[in-house]
Amino acid sequence: MPIRLRKLHPLIGAEVTGVDLAGPLDQATVEAVRNAWSRYGVLLFRRQPITDEQQVAFSRHFGSLEIFPQAANRSQAVPEIFRVTNVGDDNRIRPVDSPGGRYSTLIWVWHTDSSYRRVPSKGAVLHAIEVVSKGGDTLFANMCHAYRQMPAELKARIAGLRARHSFQYSRQLRQLPPMDPAEAARVPPVDHPLVRRLRDGRLSLYVSATYMERILGLSEGESRKLIDELMAWATQDAFVFRHRWHPHDVLMWDNRWCIHVVTPFDHSAERRVMHRTTIAGIEPVEG
Ligand SMILES: [Fe+2]
């Protein structure tokens, strides 16, 4: 059966029906999903109560999978599953002031996943298992559109600039201690251009506030000011699609030209459990 698509926002996102992610999927269906993913940036599949193993199998159709650098956030049974949650391994809500509780709120900052890698991820698949009653929405913004619409003056100011992305920096944002040295050694800071040339020739603003420590060649103050200005431009309301989660929604997004954020929720009282697989990129970020 062919898949059906329904646009979710003028600039980004489509809902896909006619696919059972529990699989197996034939080659034509995989191809259709791949095409829709590259065209719309974000795909929504509703009512998909998949297991972790099924999520891994579905995600592998689109590339090899990353393993998250911090063991504390990985599923012990299925290491390709990154647990995006405020619930600990003991199945209780993490105290908000504990390291795990503080770490879980980093998703409230706009980013593209794994921009701290030399070859950042191509995309991600996120399965909602437990959702909250208020807040906890995921917002997405189209960075090709953000760059295309950017005032010429700002485009000229960022031409040729590069930013440093760092996993350690994301931990500093939440006053967390330095990570385990062996884990840190696997994710040293990397530099990426602010304007990314995609394989199809389109240009995209490549920004990720969670990991973007500074812009190279600028003073600390200028760097912070420019990062704030770019994030404000990139995430203006008109560019943003909002997804309100229901259990067993699955969202799949392109990390090369889409950024996302989660709206705050009462993480001291409500459980939010999502499982993510992360599809590894195949090329460095080119300017
Ligand atoms: Fe993310």
Residues whose N, C-alpha, C, O or C-beta is under 5 A from the ligand:
A	BS01	LIG	D113
